């Protein structure tokens, strides 16, 4: 199984959603990290 950007983004979203449910104070940091990672993946710099 090859991990691509298309399959990695939903997995990251699910992971961050679970972490937000467990630790609501992490919301701002997780959203910022998600946006940075998705932007880097969109540019082709990561993944």
NUKOL-69331 format. One record per residue: residue in one letter; z, y, x of N, C-alpha, C, O, CB in turn. Coordinates in pm, whole numbers, plus 50000, padded with zeros to 5 digits. Glycine has a CB too. Example, Ala and Ser with C-alpha at 12.3 -4.5 7.8 and 13.67 -1.06 7.14 Angstrom:
BEGIN
A507804943151319507804955051230507804967051320508464966851424509054955351131S507084977551285507144989451367507875000351290508045011451341505724994051408
END
This chain:
BEGIN
X500004988250085500005000050000500005012350088500865013950175501225000149904X499045020950066498945033250143499605044550066499345046349947497465036650174X500455052150133501115063550070500245075750092499975079750206502555065750127X499795081749982498975093749989499745105449927500825103649871497625091649918X499165117249938499805129049879499935127349729500925131549670498995141749911X498935121249667498955119449522500095110349478500635112249369497635113749476X500475100649559501565091749522502905096649574503945092749522501285077749573X502885105049675504145109849733504785120949650506005121349637503915114849874X503995129749594504525141149518505355136749397506455142049379503395149949472X504895127449313505745123249201507035116249246508065117649182504955113949111X506965108849356508175102149405509205112449452510405110849428507825092449519X508755122749520509655133349565510245140549444511435143849444508915143349656X509445142949341509935149549220511005141249150512005146649104508775152249124X510795128149143511795119449080513085119349162514175120249106511235105049067X512965118349293514145118449379514925131449364516145131149350513735116349526X514225142649367514905155649353515525157149215516605162949201513915167149379X514865151849112515435152348977516735144648967517685149248903514435146948877X516785133149029518025125149029519115132449106520265132849062517775111149091X518765138249221519755145549300520285157749225521465161049237519165149749432X519425164549149519865176049071520845171648961521805178748932518655183449009X520595159948901521525154948800522875151648860523915154048797520945142648731X522875146248981524125142349044524845154449104526065155849090523875131849153X524085163249171524655174949238523965187649189523025192249254524515173649392X524395193349076523695205049021523675217149114522785225649103524335209048891X524615218149206524645229549296523505229249398523215239449461525955230149368X522865217749415521755216449508520435221449451519415221149519521625202049551X520435225849326519195229249256518335239049335517155236349355519515235049121X518885250149378518085260249449517495254849578516335257249608518935272549480X518295247449653517815242049781516745231449761515755231149834518975236049860X516935222849661515955212349637514635217949587513565213149625516505202249538X514705228149501513455234249452512725241049567511505239749579513745244449340X513455248149650512835254849765512195244549858511065246349903513865263349842X512915233849888512395223549976511165216749915510185213949985513475213150005X511215214149785510075208049716508845216949722507745212249748510425204949571X509035229749699507895238949702507305240049842506085240549858508315252749652X508165240349942507675240950080506905228250116505825228950173508845242950178X507475216650082506795203950112505485202550037504485198050094507715192350079X505475206149910504235204749833503175214649885501985211449884504495207149682X503595226349930502645235649989502065230550118500865231650142503295248950012X502915224750203502435219150329501515207250306500525205550377503615214950416X501845198950206500985187650174499665192550117498615186650145501695178250074X499695203050039498465208449982497545214150090496325213550077498795219249881X498135219650195497345224950306496885213950401496035216250487498155235250381X497445202250386497055191050472497815190750603497415183650695495595191750500X498905198150613499685198550737500705187150744501145183550853500385211950750X501085181650629502045170550623501425159650538500795162350436503425175250565X501615147250581501145135950500499775132250537499205122950479501205139050354
END
